[in-house]
Amino acid sequence: MLKKRIMTGAIGLSIASAGAARGQTHQHGGSDNQRERYVVHFIYHPGSDLYIVYNDLQQTGLPPNTFAPSDRQFVVKMNYLLAR
C-alpha cells in the first residue's frame, strides 16, 4: 500500500497596486523534503520593479544528528525603466 503525505500552504498580501508579498510552503512525505518560498514585489516607479526572493529546500524525516544538506537562495532583482 502506497502512503503519500502532501501538505501545501500559501498566503498573499497586496498593498494597493504598488506592492505585494507572497509566501508558500510545500512538504512532500514521499521524498521527505520541505520547500519554502517568500517573494516581496514592490513597484517603486511606473515601469520599475524591485523583487526580493528567498527559497529554501530542506531534507526532513532523517534520523537525529544526521547531516542534511539544504539549498538556500536569496535573490534581489531590480528593473528600472530608462526611457519614458
N, C-alpha and C positions, 0 to 999 in steps of 0.2 A: 504494500500500500504506500502510495506516494503522499508525503506531507509537505506542504509548502506554506510558509508564513510570510505574508507580504503586508507591510504597513507603509502607507503613504500619507503625507500631510502637506498642506500648502496654506500660506497666508499672504495676503497682499494689502497694501495701503497706498492710496493715491492722495497727494496734497495738491489740490487744484489741478491745473494741467502742466505745472512746472516740475513735478517730481513724483516719483513712485518708489516703493520699496517692496521687495518680494522675498519670501523665504520658503524653502522647500526641504523636506526630509523624506528619505526613502530607505526602508530597511527590508531586505530580502533574505528570508530564512534559508533558502536553498543554497545560496553562496556565502552566507554569513558575513555580509558586509553592510555597512551603513553609509549612505551618501547624504550630504547636506550641501545646499547651495543658497547663498544670500546675495541679492542684487539690489543696489541703490542706483537709480537713474534720475538725474537732475538736468533740466533744460535751463541753463543759465542765461541764454540769449537765443532768440529765434534762429533755428538752424544750427545751433551749437549745443552739444550734449556732454555730460560727464557721467561715466559708468564706473561703479566700484563693485567688483565681483569677488566673492570668496567661495571656493569649492573645497570640500573635504570628503575624502573617502577613507574609511577605517574598517579594518577587519574586526569582526565581533564573533563571539561564540568560541573563542580559543581558550585553552586551559590557562589558569592564572600563571603569572610570571613568564609568559611566552612572548617573545619578541614579535610584534605585529606591525609590519610596515604600514605607513599611512601616506596618502597622497594629498598634499595641501597646495592650493594655488590661490594667490591674491593678485588680482589684476585691476589696474586703473587705466581707463581709456578716456581720452578727451578728444572731441571733434570741435573744430572751430570753423565757422563759415567765413572765408576770406572776402568774397565778393558779395555785394548786395544788389 
